[in-house]
């Protein structure tokens, strides 16, 4: 998708979306492809998987902590 097409899906200014696209490109999570005057952005699935694999242990940890908190809150009685 082009930056404009991506920005159309968000309720924010296009320069803000462009800045995010720039950061994601620098992190290699997106790849750019120039086609004439337009730049198309593509997801780098391999890099996204690396990020997902990295954060998975943290996600599991926080899910466990929130489940424990929920249990404590359900069993808490106000006296």
KADA-V360310 format. One record per pair of residues at least 24 apart in sequence whose ideal C-beta (glycine too) atoms are under 10 Angstrom apart, sorted by the first residue. I is the first residue (numbers start at 1). J is the second residue. Records with the same first field share a line. If there is no record, write none. Layout:
I: J, J
This chain:
1: 38, 40, 41, 42, 43
2: 35, 37, 38, 39, 40, 41
3: 32, 38, 39, 40, 41
4: 38
5: 38, 40, 41
6: 30, 41
24: 48
27: 51
